Amino acid sequence: MPKYLNQDNKTSLTAERISEYPLPYDSEVLVRVKSLSIGRMNKYNEASSKGGERAKLEAYHLIADSIVDEVGEPIWVDSSEVRGLANADTRLVASLIKMIGKHNGGSDDDIEEMEKNLDETD
């Protein structure tokens, strides 16, 4: 029997979800990625389409909004920590962007575009 979206299950199906992904270059380290609202993804997409420093900063804020610790709390909290992602290991930042795109239902092309936008702004 099929399961339909309805009044009874709409809250559970639209609730924030957190999934774990291993870092590709260190599979012992798990990264927890929190789902984002469509509004938050649209904000990122709008900034990334404009390019430049604003797009890069928005990508770092996207990471800060998405990556949480083992109890669901953000890892990068204040604006100086978020800006500090500009100095983070490229493998880490690229891996996080891929995980965020995958977790939020992005296609391979969408995820590739996210990576490209980040590279172009460095």
N, C-alpha and C positions, 0 to 999 in steps of 0.2 A: 504494500500500500504506500503510495507517495506521501511525502511530508510537505505540507504547504506552509508558506509564511502566513500567519494569521494573528489575531489579537492576543492569543494565548502565548505565542512564542516569539513575538516581535522583539521584546526586550532582551531575551537571551541571545537571539541571533544578531542583534545590533550592538551588543555589549562590547566594550573594549576587550581585545584579546592580546595575549602575550605569548610569543613562541620563542623557543631557544634554537640557536644555530651555532655550530662550531665555527671558530675562525678557520679559514681555509689553510692558513700557514701554521696554525697551532691548534690542532683538533682537541686538545685537552681543555682549551678555554672556550666556554660557552658564552654566547652573547644573547641577551634577552631583548627582543624587539617588540615594542608596543604598537598596536594598530593606531592609525591616525584617521581623523575625520576627513571627509572629502574637502571641506573648507580649508583644512590645513595643507592638504596636498595641492589644492588650487593656488594657495598663497606661494608655495614653493615653485610651482610651475610658472606662475606669473613672473616671479623674480628671475628664474633661470632663463626665461625667454628674452629678458633684457640684457643678460650677460653682465660682465664686469664684476667689480668688487661686491656689489649688492647681491649678485647671484651666488658668489662664493660664501658670503656670510650667511645667506639664507640656507645654503646646503649644510653649513655647520649647525645652524639652529634646527634644521630638520633632524640631524643626528641627535642633537641634545633632546629634542622632543620625543624621539623614538626609542633610544637606548636606555634601558633601566637595569637596576641591579637585581639581586636575587629576591628582594622584597617588593619590587615594583617602583622603587624610587629612582628619579633621574640621576645619572652619573655626572653629567656636566650641568651644573646648577646656575652659576652666575655668568654674566656676560663676558668676563675676562677668561673664564674657563672655556666658554664656547669659542671665543676668538683664538684661544690657544690651540684649537684643533688645526689651525693653519700650520702649526709646527709639528703636528703629529706624523707618525710614520705613514707614508703614502699607502702601504699595503693595508694598514688598519682603516684608514678613511675610505679607500676604495671598497674594501670588504664590507664595511658598515653600510655604505650607499647601496651596494648590491642586495644586502639582507633586507634593508628597508623597502626597496623596490619590490623584491620578491614577496615579502610579508604583506604588503599592501596591494597585491594583485597586479603588479606591473608586468607587462610582457617583456620578453628579452630585449626588444627594440626600445621600450621605455627605459629599462635599466641601463642599456648601453648609452642612451641619450643622457641620462642622469650622470653617468661617469664622464662622458664627453664634456658636458657643461662644467663639471668640476675641474677637469683638466684644462679647459680653455681659460678658466679664470685664474689659474695659478700663475 
